[in-house]
Amino acid sequence: MPIAGVTILTERKKTMDVLNQLQSIRNLTTYGIHKENYIVAVLEADKSSDLEQMTEKLKEEIPGVLGIYPAYINFEDELKDNL
């Protein structure tokens, strides 16, 4: 299962609204706010392409999200399954 640790850049005035919306999304865990407008989160998916789709959907559908930036991505299980 691919996993990505990300920071989600938000508009400062909308950070709490974004955090509240993120907390209801399946396969997404939040770990708090950093420097007023970054939300620390971990995303999980069945395939790495699903992680990409998930981040695009978050950027498009949640007002106040300015960008999603990966800190790490682990998809070695996906690679093992394809060998």
C-alpha positions, -999 to +999 in steps of 0.1 A: +000+000+000+016+033-011+018+059+017+028+096+013+036+121+040+026+156+028+023+192+039-008+209+026-004+246+021-036+266+028-048+302+028-042+313+063-078+323+070-091+290+058-066+266+075-091+254+102-119+249+076-095+229+054-083+208+084-119+200+094-128+189+059-096+168+056-104+149+089-135+134+073-116+119+043-110+082+042-073+071+039-061+105+051-048+112+086-040+147+098-013+155+123-019+191+131-010+226+118+025+239+113+033+277+110-004+287+108-010+275+072+006+241+067-013+209+076+007+178+081-009+147+068-004+111+056-022+097+026-028+060+019-040+043-013-040+010-031-018+022-060+006+051-064-016+065-092-045+067-067-023+089-045-019+113-074-056+113-081-063+119-044-040+150-042-055+164-074-090+159-061-082+176-027-067+206-045-098+209-068-125+203-043-114+219-010-115+257-010-084+272+006-059+244-005-031+261-023-008+231-028+001+196-016+038+189-012+052+154-005+078+149+023+081+112+016+064+085-005+067+048+001+055+024-026+079-005-022+050-029-015+036-020-049+069-027-066+072-061-049+038-071-061+048-063-097+080-084-097 
